[in-house]
Amino acid sequence: MADGVDEAGTVGRKVKRSRTFVCSLLVVAALLHGCGASRARQDGGNGEPPAVMNAAAREAFELVNARRLTRGLKPLKISARCVAAAQSHAENQAGRRTLSHGSLTESFTARMKRRGLLRWPVAENLGRGPTASAVVDSWMGSPRHRANVLNPAYASAGAGFADETYALCLSGDSGD
């Protein structure tokens, strides 16, 4: 997943690295600016009740948005429905020490329907790891998970975390 670097000359590489560094700073600045706004209003503007992501889930959400921004995609808005679905499933999977899109009592489709998410395209990424960064890196290394993260059809999302288990719910709901 590394971007190609022009090996034509030292000067070209330095310029490319400088641009990459500046772009990285801009992405971080955009995320930091967006964090303040998203804490104040986490419903994505669609009338949902406020969503609360714990620190690890928020970090995963922000890392996913950083990956999207570096590829020219719009950042995902926070969806309270997705946060609720992701947090509940992360807790379920952590408690069972498994990673499955179904639970003991519900299929993925039934869970998404119960949360009112089947009106739009919807997807879910699950992962387990010591840090949000490790899990998001793992998703980006998996073609199917990376395709979910980078799919422009998804406009909103929510993340959940419990005991090293991460869940990311992505939705086509734009919140507009």
C-alpha positions in Angstrom: 0.0 0.0 0.0 3.0 2.3 -0.2 2.7 5.1 -2.6 5.2 5.1 -5.5 8.2 7.3 -5.0 10.0 8.7 -8.0 13.5 7.3 -8.0 14.7 9.5 -10.8 16.8 11.7 -8.6 17.6 12.9 -5.2 16.1 16.3 -5.6 12.8 14.8 -6.9 12.7 12.4 -3.9 13.2 15.3 -1.4 10.5 17.3 -3.0 8.2 14.4 -3.0 8.9 13.7 0.7 8.4 17.3 1.5 5.0 17.4 -0.2 4.1 14.1 1.5 5.1 15.5 4.9 3.1 18.7 4.3 0.1 16.7 3.1 0.4 14.5 6.2 0.4 17.6 8.4 -2.7 19.0 6.6 -4.5 15.7 7.1 -3.6 15.7 10.8 -4.7 19.4 11.1 -8.0 18.6 9.3 -8.6 15.7 11.7 -7.8 17.7 14.8 -10.1 20.5 13.6 -12.9 17.9 12.8 -12.5 16.3 16.2 -13.6 19.4 18.0 -16.7 19.8 15.8 -17.5 16.1 16.1 -17.4 16.2 19.9 -19.8 19.0 20.0 -22.3 17.4 17.6 -21.7 13.7 16.9 -25.0 13.0 15.3 -23.9 13.8 11.8 -26.6 16.4 11.5 -29.3 13.8 10.8 -31.3 14.1 14.0 -29.9 11.0 15.6 -29.2 11.1 19.4 -25.6 12.0 20.2 -23.1 9.2 19.8 -20.3 8.5 22.2 -17.2 6.6 21.1 -14.7 5.6 23.7 -11.1 6.8 23.1 -9.9 3.7 21.4 -12.9 3.6 19.1 -12.5 7.3 18.3 -8.8 6.7 17.4 -9.8 3.9 15.0 -12.5 6.2 13.4 -10.0 9.0 13.0 -7.3 6.7 11.5 -9.9 5.4 9.0 -10.7 9.0 8.0 -7.0 9.8 7.7 -6.6 6.9 5.3 -9.6 8.1 3.3 -8.3 11.7 3.2 -4.8 10.7 1.9 -6.6 9.0 -1.0 -8.8 12.0 -1.9 -12.0 10.7 -0.4 -14.3 12.6 1.9 -14.1 11.9 5.6 -16.8 9.8 7.1 -19.4 11.6 9.3 -20.2 10.1 12.7 -23.4 8.1 12.7 -25.0 7.4 16.1 -26.7 4.3 14.6 -23.3 3.0 13.4 -21.6 3.8 16.8 -24.3 1.9 18.6 -24.1 -1.1 16.3 -20.3 -1.1 16.4 -20.0 -0.8 20.1 -22.6 -3.4 20.9 -21.0 -5.9 18.5 -17.4 -5.1 19.7 -18.6 -5.9 23.3 -20.4 -9.1 22.1 -17.3 -10.3 20.2 -14.9 -9.4 23.0 -17.0 -11.3 25.5 -17.1 -14.4 23.3 -13.4 -14.0 22.2 -14.3 -14.4 18.6 -14.6 -12.3 15.4 -17.8 -13.0 13.5 -20.2 -10.7 11.7 -23.1 -12.7 13.4 -23.7 -13.1 17.1 -25.2 -16.0 18.9 -28.7 -14.6 18.4 -28.5 -12.3 15.4 -27.2 -12.3 11.9 -25.3 -9.2 10.5 -28.4 -8.3 8.4 -30.7 -8.6 11.5 -28.4 -6.4 13.6 -28.2 -3.7 10.9 -32.0 -3.9 10.3 -32.6 -3.4 14.1 -30.4 -0.3 14.0 -32.3 1.1 11.0 -29.2 0.9 8.8 -30.5 -1.3 5.9 -31.9 1.8 4.0 -28.4 2.4 2.7 -25.3 0.4 1.7 -23.8 -0.9 4.9 -20.6 -2.8 5.8 -18.6 -3.9 8.9 -15.0 -4.4 9.6 -13.9 -6.3 12.7 -10.4 -6.7 14.2 -8.5 -7.5 17.3 -5.2 -6.0 18.3 -3.3 -4.1 21.0 -3.9 -0.6 19.3 -6.3 1.1 17.0 -3.3 1.7 14.7 -2.5 -2.0 14.5 -6.1 -2.9 13.7 -6.5 -0.2 11.0 -3.2 -1.2 9.5 -4.5 -4.8 9.4 -7.7 -3.6 7.7 -5.7 -1.7 5.1 -3.6 -4.8 4.4 -6.7 -6.9 3.7 -8.3 -6.3 0.2 -11.9 -6.7 1.4 -11.5 -4.6 4.6 -9.5 -1.9 2.6 -12.3 -1.8 0.0 -14.8 -1.1 2.8 -12.7 1.7 4.2 -12.0 3.3 0.8 -15.5 2.8 -0.7 -16.8 6.3 -1.6 -20.4 4.9 -1.3 -19.9 5.1 2.5 -20.5 8.6 3.9 -20.9 7.9 7.6 -19.5 5.4 10.2 -19.1 4.6 13.8 -16.5 2.6 15.7 -16.7 0.4 18.8 -14.1 -1.0 21.1 -14.0 -3.5 23.9 -11.1 -5.6 25.2 -8.8 -5.3 22.2 -11.8 -5.9 19.8 -12.6 -3.2 17.3 -15.7 -2.9 15.1 -16.3 -0.4 12.4 -19.8 0.1 10.9 -19.9 2.0 7.6 -23.1 3.4 6.1 -24.2 5.1 2.9 -26.2 7.5 5.0 -24.9 11.0 4.3 -26.7 12.5 7.2 -27.9 15.3 5.0 
